[in-house]
Amino acid sequence: MFSTISSGLLSRLAWQNKTHSSATLSSLNDAIAMIEFTPEGIILGANPLFLDRMGYALSEVVGQHHSLFCTADFVQSSHYRDFWLRLKRGESFSDKFLRLAKHSRPVWLEANYVPVQDRSGRVVKIVKLATDITARIVDAQEQRAMTTAIERSMAVIAFNLKGEVLKANANFLKTMGYRADEVIGLPHSRFCSEQLRQSAEYKAFWEKLNRGEFISGQFQRVNKQGRTIWLRATYNPVFDEEGILYKVVKFATDVTAQVEKNQLERDAAQQAYQTALQTRESTRHGASVIENSVETINALAGELHGISDDISDLSDSSDRIGAIVASIRRIADQTNLIALNAAVEAARAGAHGRSFAVVANEVRTLAANINQATTEIESRVQQNHLLASKALKSIESNMKRADHGVVLAQQAGGVISELRDSSSEVVRAISHVTEALSQE
């Protein structure tokens, strides 16, 4: 407010009549912080508004030097000495000044230092009119600090409403591989793929920005060398003091490495998913094979049991044949004995018993042949019996192995079933991971 009051106005006020001057100064006194100094800088007086802003009572400042409100370094500077010399010569100052309130609290004042001259042109006092702009300065400093931090950590670029580059910071130029003079005036589309440039999506993108709408997201862009760059960015419409949109500022972070890493993770997850599917199918097939094997072994075990029974029957038959052969041998022995007795009797009978002796001899020969045949049959029967016994033992051993094989196959089937269930769980888990990664 006070900055609009020129030093010329204050000089004219000093020469107006006392009544008019008093009324004017009274109005200023109520609206503006005021303090008066001698040409040497000694405080003559200050209004309540100034004292309130600086935290002092009037008695604490009257008679003190202006340096009370300044830092020690500034007071010792040649600039400060020159400042008072120029005021004493009648020069005015209008600027923003950093001063110290009570307890060294920093205060920013927008002030006019106006020398007041008497009729002879001699400076008799210095009047300072000030407004406290500390909040505004602090806010501006915070904004500058924030802007500096953003400039230092992010890629920043500004466009006009046509999408042409107005300015780009060093981070953006480094990320995209350009020099500053190469990007000024370039259309935003230069940083996009041909497919995106020709799309309705891209047209709608700039229409939205021209309506003053904020846009944020992850964007695929192309650097000077044609390499794909991924940026996590915000497009911020900027309005002037009258609320008119006049440019768009983009703040971006290069996330290319993270996106490529995520893509590798998605690819790995997809591959793991396919492998898990194949594993699940393999376990299902394995379970089916094991089940079929169990059925086959069970069938074989049943057949072995049947064969064992048949061989047992064969062994029993051999035993019965052996008994019959033994009976035939006994009959042959008796027949041979009878034929022998008949031959003896025929010999005693002489000529009358000669024909009977022939018959007895034939019977004895037949008995000998029967005895020889039964001996051979008995040998074969014994051999068959031994073979049957051996086969039976072998089959019993194989039956035990088959039963054990069934048990093992059943156990393997259980393990395969567990693997099948586990592989299904793995498939579901990897599927969830793949879906989550695909949404990033």
C-alpha positions as CSV (number, residue, x, y, z in Angstrom):
1,M,0.0,0.0,0.0
2,F,2.6,2.5,1.1
3,S,4.8,1.6,-2.0
4,T,2.4,3.6,-4.1
5,I,3.2,6.7,-2.1
6,S,6.0,8.5,-3.9
7,S,8.7,10.5,-2.2
8,G,7.4,13.5,-4.1
9,L,4.0,13.2,-2.4
10,L,5.6,13.1,1.0
11,S,7.8,16.1,0.2
12,R,4.7,18.1,-0.8
13,L,3.0,17.0,2.4
14,A,5.8,18.5,4.4
15,W,5.1,21.9,2.8
16,Q,1.4,21.9,3.1
17,N,-0.3,23.9,5.8
18,K,-0.2,22.4,9.2
19,T,-3.9,21.6,9.5
20,H,-4.0,19.7,6.2
21,S,-0.7,18.1,7.0
22,S,-1.9,17.0,10.4
23,A,-5.0,15.4,9.0
24,T,-3.1,13.6,6.3
25,L,-0.5,12.3,8.7
26,S,-3.2,11.2,11.1
27,S,-4.7,9.0,8.3
28,L,-1.3,7.6,7.4
29,N,-0.6,7.0,11.1
30,D,-3.7,4.7,11.4
31,A,-2.9,2.8,8.2
32,I,0.8,2.6,7.8
33,A,3.7,1.7,10.2
34,M,5.7,4.9,10.6
35,I,8.9,5.8,12.4
36,E,11.0,9.0,12.3
37,F,14.8,9.4,12.6
38,T,17.2,12.2,12.8
39,P,19.5,12.5,9.7
40,E,22.1,10.6,11.8
41,G,19.6,7.7,12.3
42,I,18.6,8.3,15.9
43,I,14.9,7.4,16.5
44,L,12.7,10.3,17.3
45,G,9.3,8.5,17.5
46,A,7.2,5.7,16.1
47,N,3.5,5.1,15.7
48,P,1.7,2.2,17.5
49,L,1.4,0.2,14.3
50,F,5.2,0.2,13.8
51,L,5.8,-0.6,17.5
52,D,3.3,-3.5,17.3
53,R,5.0,-5.0,14.3
54,M,8.5,-4.8,15.8
55,G,7.4,-5.8,19.3
56,Y,8.8,-2.8,21.2
57,A,7.4,-0.1,23.5
58,L,8.0,3.5,22.5
59,S,10.3,4.0,25.4
60,E,12.5,1.2,24.3
61,V,13.2,2.7,20.9
62,V,13.3,6.5,21.3
63,G,16.9,7.7,21.4
64,Q,18.2,4.4,19.9
65,H,19.9,4.2,16.5
66,H,18.3,2.7,13.5
67,S,20.9,-0.1,13.7
68,L,18.7,-1.5,16.5
69,F,16.6,-3.1,13.8
70,C,19.5,-4.4,11.7
71,T,21.9,-7.4,11.7
72,A,25.4,-6.8,13.0
73,D,26.9,-7.7,9.6
74,F,24.7,-5.2,7.8
75,V,25.5,-2.5,10.3
76,Q,29.2,-3.0,9.7
77,S,28.9,-2.9,6.0
78,S,29.8,-0.1,3.6
79,H,26.4,-0.4,2.1
80,Y,24.7,0.6,5.4
81,R,27.0,3.6,5.9
82,D,26.3,4.7,2.3
83,F,22.6,4.2,2.9
84,W,22.6,6.8,5.7
85,L,24.9,9.2,3.8
86,R,22.5,9.2,0.9
87,L,19.5,9.7,3.1
88,K,21.2,12.7,4.8
89,R,21.8,14.1,1.3
90,G,18.1,14.0,0.7
91,E,17.8,10.8,-1.4
92,S,14.8,8.5,-0.9
93,F,14.8,4.7,-0.8
94,S,11.9,2.4,-1.7
95,D,12.5,-1.4,-1.4
96,K,12.0,-4.6,0.6
97,F,14.2,-4.7,3.7
98,L,15.1,-7.4,6.2
99,R,14.9,-6.0,9.7
100,L,15.1,-7.5,13.2
101,A,12.2,-7.1,15.6
102,K,12.6,-7.5,19.4
103,H,14.4,-10.7,20.4
104,S,16.0,-10.7,16.9
105,R,12.9,-12.0,15.2
106,P,13.3,-11.5,11.4
107,V,10.7,-9.1,9.8
108,W,10.5,-8.2,6.2
109,L,9.3,-4.6,5.5
110,E,8.3,-3.0,2.2
111,A,9.3,0.6,3.0
112,N,9.9,4.1,1.8
113,Y,12.6,6.1,3.5
114,V,11.8,9.7,2.8
115,P,14.0,12.7,3.9
116,V,12.0,15.7,5.1
117,Q,13.6,19.1,4.3
118,D,13.0,22.5,5.8
119,R,12.5,25.7,3.7
120,S,16.3,25.9,3.1
121,G,16.4,22.4,1.7
122,R,18.2,21.0,4.7
123,V,17.2,17.5,5.7
124,V,15.8,17.7,9.2
125,K,14.5,14.2,9.7
126,I,13.9,10.9,7.9
127,V,10.4,9.4,7.8
128,K,10.0,5.7,7.1
129,L,6.6,4.3,6.0
130,A,6.4,0.5,6.1
131,T,4.2,-2.5,5.6
132,D,5.0,-5.9,7.1
133,I,5.4,-8.3,4.2
134,T,7.0,-11.1,6.3
135,A,4.3,-13.7,5.5
136,R,4.5,-12.9,1.8
137,I,8.3,-13.2,1.7
138,V,8.3,-16.4,3.8
139,D,5.7,-17.9,1.4
140,A,7.8,-16.8,-1.6
141,Q,10.9,-18.3,-0.1
142,E,9.1,-21.6,0.6
143,Q,7.9,-21.5,-3.0
144,R,11.4,-20.9,-4.3
145,A,12.8,-23.6,-2.0
146,M,10.1,-26.0,-3.2
147,T,10.8,-25.1,-6.8
148,T,14.5,-25.5,-6.4
149,A,14.0,-28.9,-4.8
150,I,11.7,-30.0,-7.6
151,E,14.2,-28.7,-10.2
152,R,17.0,-30.6,-8.6
153,S,15.1,-33.9,-8.2
154,M,12.7,-34.0,-11.1
155,A,12.6,-33.5,-14.9
156,V,10.6,-30.3,-15.6
157,I,9.4,-29.0,-18.9
158,A,6.9,-26.2,-19.8
159,F,4.7,-26.0,-22.9
160,N,2.4,-23.4,-24.4
161,L,-1.2,-24.4,-25.1
162,K,-0.2,-25.6,-28.6
163,G,2.1,-28.1,-27.0
164,E,5.3,-26.4,-28.0
165,V,8.3,-26.4,-25.5
166,L,8.9,-23.2,-23.7
167,K,11.5,-24.3,-21.3
168,A,13.1,-27.5,-19.9
169,N,15.4,-28.1,-17.0
170,A,18.7,-30.0,-17.0
171,N,17.1,-33.2,-15.6
172,F,14.6,-33.3,-18.5
173,L,17.3,-32.6,-21.0
174,K,19.5,-35.3,-19.6
175,T,16.7,-37.9,-19.4
176,M,15.6,-37.3,-23.0
177,G,19.1,-36.7,-24.5
178,Y,18.6,-33.2,-25.8
179,R,20.4,-29.8,-25.4
180,A,18.4,-26.8,-24.3
181,D,18.6,-25.2,-27.8
182,E,17.3,-28.3,-29.4
183,V,14.0,-28.6,-27.5
184,I,12.8,-24.9,-27.4
185,G,9.8,-24.7,-29.8
186,L,9.6,-28.5,-30.4
187,P,6.1,-29.9,-30.2
188,H,5.3,-32.3,-27.4
189,S,4.5,-35.0,-30.0
190,R,8.3,-35.2,-30.8
191,F,8.6,-37.1,-27.5
192,C,5.9,-39.6,-28.4
193,S,5.7,-42.7,-30.6
194,E,4.3,-42.4,-34.1
195,Q,1.4,-44.6,-33.1
196,L,0.5,-42.4,-30.1
197,R,0.8,-39.2,-32.2
198,Q,-1.8,-40.4,-34.7
199,S,-4.2,-41.7,-32.0
200,A,-7.5,-40.2,-30.8
201,E,-6.2,-40.7,-27.3
202,Y,-3.4,-38.2,-27.9
203,K,-5.8,-35.6,-29.3
204,A,-8.0,-36.0,-26.3
205,F,-5.0,-35.6,-24.0
206,W,-4.3,-32.1,-25.2
207,E,-7.9,-31.1,-25.4
208,K,-8.2,-32.0,-21.7
209,L,-5.1,-29.9,-20.8
210,N,-6.5,-27.0,-22.8
211,R,-9.6,-27.2,-20.7
212,G,-7.3,-26.7,-17.7
213,E,-7.6,-30.3,-16.4
214,F,-4.8,-31.9,-14.4
215,I,-3.4,-35.2,-15.8
216,S,-1.1,-37.6,-14.0
217,G,0.1,-41.1,-14.7
218,Q,2.8,-43.2,-16.2
219,F,3.7,-42.3,-19.8
220,Q,5.7,-44.0,-22.5
221,R,7.9,-41.5,-24.3
222,V,10.7,-41.6,-26.8
223,N,14.1,-39.9,-26.3
224,K,16.3,-38.3,-29.0
225,Q,17.9,-41.6,-29.8
226,G,14.5,-43.3,-30.3
227,R,14.8,-45.3,-27.1
228,T,11.6,-45.9,-25.1
229,I,11.6,-43.9,-21.9
230,W,9.0,-44.4,-19.1
231,L,8.0,-41.3,-17.1
232,R,5.8,-41.0,-14.0
233,A,4.6,-37.5,-14.5
234,T,2.0,-34.8,-13.8
235,Y,0.8,-32.3,-16.4
236,N,-0.2,-29.1,-14.6
237,P,-2.2,-26.3,-16.3
238,V,-1.0,-22.9,-15.1
239,F,-3.3,-19.8,-15.0
240,D,-2.3,-16.1,-14.8
241,E,-3.6,-13.6,-12.2
242,E,-6.8,-13.2,-14.2
243,G,-7.5,-16.9,-14.2
244,I,-6.6,-17.4,-17.9
245,L,-4.8,-20.6,-18.8
246,Y,-1.5,-19.8,-20.6
247,K,0.8,-22.8,-20.2
248,V,1.3,-26.4,-19.0
249,V,4.1,-27.5,-16.7
250,K,5.1,-31.1,-16.6
251,F,6.9,-32.6,-13.6
252,A,8.4,-36.1,-14.3
253,T,10.5,-38.8,-12.8
254,D,12.3,-41.4,-15.0
255,V,11.0,-44.8,-14.0
256,T,12.3,-46.7,-17.1
257,A,14.5,-49.0,-15.0
258,Q,11.7,-49.9,-12.7
259,V,9.3,-50.5,-15.6
260,E,11.8,-52.7,-17.4
261,K,12.4,-54.6,-14.1
262,N,8.7,-55.0,-13.6
263,Q,8.4,-56.3,-17.2
264,L,11.1,-58.9,-16.5
265,E,9.3,-59.9,-13.4
266,R,6.1,-60.2,-15.3
267,D,7.8,-62.3,-17.9
268,A,9.4,-64.5,-15.3
269,A,6.1,-64.9,-13.5
270,Q,4.4,-65.8,-16.7
271,Q,7.1,-68.4,-17.5
272,A,6.8,-69.8,-13.9
273,Y,3.0,-69.9,-14.4
274,Q,3.4,-71.9,-17.6
275,T,5.9,-74.2,-16.0
276,A,3.6,-74.7,-13.1
277,L,0.7,-75.6,-15.5
278,Q,3.0,-78.1,-17.2
279,T,4.0,-79.5,-13.8
280,R,0.4,-79.9,-12.8
281,E,-0.4,-81.7,-16.0
282,S,2.6,-84.0,-15.6
283,T,1.6,-84.9,-12.0
284,R,-1.9,-85.5,-13.2
285,H,-0.5,-87.8,-15.9
286,G,1.8,-89.4,-13.4
287,A,-1.1,-90.1,-11.0
288,S,-3.0,-91.7,-13.9
289,V,0.0,-93.9,-14.8
290,I,0.4,-94.9,-11.2
291,E,-3.2,-95.8,-10.8
292,N,-3.1,-97.9,-14.0
293,S,0.1,-99.6,-12.7
294,V,-1.6,-100.4,-9.5
295,E,-4.5,-101.9,-11.4
296,T,-2.1,-103.9,-13.6
297,I,-0.1,-105.2,-10.7
298,N,-3.2,-106.1,-8.8
299,A,-4.4,-108.0,-11.9
300,L,-1.0,-109.7,-12.2
301,A,-1.1,-110.6,-8.5
302,G,-4.5,-112.2,-9.1
303,E,-3.3,-114.2,-12.0
304,L,-0.3,-115.4,-10.0
305,H,-2.6,-116.5,-7.2
306,G,-4.6,-118.4,-9.9
307,I,-1.4,-120.0,-11.3
308,S,-0.3,-120.9,-7.8
309,D,-3.5,-122.7,-7.2
310,D,-3.2,-124.5,-10.5
311,I,0.4,-125.6,-9.7
312,S,-0.7,-126.7,-6.3
313,D,-3.4,-128.8,-8.0
314,L,-0.8,-130.2,-10.4
315,S,1.5,-131.1,-7.5
316,D,-1.4,-132.9,-5.8
317,S,-2.1,-134.8,-9.1
318,S,1.5,-135.8,-9.3
319,D,1.3,-137.1,-5.8
320,R,-1.8,-139.1,-6.7
321,I,-0.1,-140.4,-9.9
322,G,2.9,-141.5,-7.8
323,A,0.5,-143.5,-5.6
324,I,-1.1,-145.2,-8.6
325,V,2.4,-146.0,-10.1
326,A,3.4,-147.5,-6.7
327,S,0.3,-149.7,-6.8
328,I,1.1,-150.8,-10.4
329,R,4.7,-151.6,-9.3
330,R,3.4,-153.7,-6.5
331,I,1.0,-155.6,-8.9
332,A,4.0,-156.1,-11.3
333,D,6.1,-157.4,-8.5
334,Q,3.4,-159.8,-7.5
335,T,2.9,-160.9,-11.1
336,N,6.6,-161.5,-11.5
337,L,6.6,-163.5,-8.3
338,I,3.6,-165.6,-9.5
339,A,5.3,-166.1,-13.0
340,L,8.5,-167.2,-11.2
341,N,6.6,-169.7,-9.1
342,A,4.8,-171.0,-12.2
343,A,8.1,-171.5,-14.0
344,V,9.4,-173.5,-11.1
345,E,6.2,-175.7,-11.1
346,A,6.4,-176.1,-14.9
347,A,10.0,-177.3,-14.5
348,R,8.9,-179.9,-12.0
349,A,6.1,-181.0,-14.3
350,G,8.6,-181.8,-17.0
351,A,7.2,-182.2,-20.5
352,H,3.6,-181.6,-19.3
353,G,4.5,-178.2,-18.0
354,R,6.5,-177.0,-20.9
355,S,3.8,-174.9,-22.5
356,F,2.9,-173.4,-19.1
357,A,6.5,-172.5,-18.6
358,V,6.4,-170.5,-21.9
359,V,3.4,-168.6,-20.6
360,A,5.0,-168.0,-17.3
361,N,8.1,-166.7,-19.0
362,E,6.0,-164.3,-21.1
363,V,4.2,-163.1,-18.0
364,R,7.5,-162.6,-16.2
365,T,8.8,-160.6,-19.1
366,L,5.6,-158.5,-19.1
367,A,6.0,-157.9,-15.4
368,A,9.6,-156.8,-16.0
369,N,8.5,-154.4,-18.7
370,I,5.7,-153.0,-16.5
371,N,8.2,-152.6,-13.6
372,Q,10.6,-150.7,-15.9
373,A,7.8,-148.5,-17.2
374,T,6.6,-147.7,-13.8
375,T,10.1,-146.9,-12.7
376,E,10.4,-144.4,-15.5
377,I,6.9,-143.0,-14.8
378,E,7.8,-142.7,-11.2
379,S,11.0,-140.8,-12.1
380,R,9.1,-138.4,-14.3
381,V,6.4,-137.9,-11.7
382,Q,9.0,-137.1,-9.1
383,Q,10.8,-134.7,-11.4
384,N,7.4,-133.0,-12.2
385,H,6.7,-132.8,-8.5
386,L,10.0,-131.1,-7.9
387,L,9.5,-128.7,-10.7
388,A,6.0,-127.9,-9.5
389,S,7.3,-127.3,-6.0
390,K,10.0,-125.0,-7.3
391,A,7.5,-123.1,-9.5
392,L,5.2,-122.8,-6.6
393,K,7.9,-121.3,-4.4
394,S,8.9,-118.9,-7.2
395,I,5.3,-117.8,-7.7
396,E,4.8,-117.3,-4.0
397,S,8.0,-115.2,-4.0
398,N,6.8,-113.2,-7.0
399,M,3.4,-112.8,-5.4
400,K,5.0,-111.3,-2.3
401,R,7.0,-108.9,-4.6
402,A,3.8,-108.1,-6.5
403,D,2.0,-107.3,-3.2
404,H,4.9,-105.2,-2.1
405,G,4.9,-103.5,-5.5
406,V,1.2,-102.7,-5.1
407,V,1.9,-101.1,-1.7
408,L,4.7,-99.1,-3.1
409,A,2.6,-98.1,-6.1
410,Q,-0.2,-97.0,-3.8
411,Q,2.3,-94.9,-1.8
412,A,3.7,-93.4,-4.9
413,G,0.1,-92.6,-6.0
414,G,-0.5,-90.8,-2.7
415,V,2.7,-88.8,-3.2
416,I,1.8,-87.9,-6.8
417,S,-1.7,-86.9,-5.6
418,E,-0.1,-84.6,-3.0
419,L,2.2,-83.1,-5.7
420,R,-0.8,-82.6,-7.9
421,D,-2.7,-80.7,-5.2
422,S,0.5,-78.7,-4.3
423,S,1.1,-77.9,-8.0
424,S,-2.5,-76.6,-8.3
425,E,-1.9,-74.3,-5.3
426,V,1.3,-73.1,-6.9
427,V,-0.5,-72.5,-10.1
428,R,-3.1,-70.4,-8.3
429,A,-0.5,-68.4,-6.4
430,I,1.6,-67.7,-9.4
431,S,-1.6,-66.7,-11.3
432,H,-2.3,-64.1,-8.6
433,V,1.2,-62.8,-8.8
434,T,1.1,-62.6,-12.6
435,E,-2.2,-60.7,-12.5
436,A,-0.8,-58.3,-9.9
437,L,2.3,-57.6,-11.9
438,S,0.3,-57.1,-15.1
439,Q,-1.7,-54.3,-13.4
440,E,1.4,-52.3,-12.5
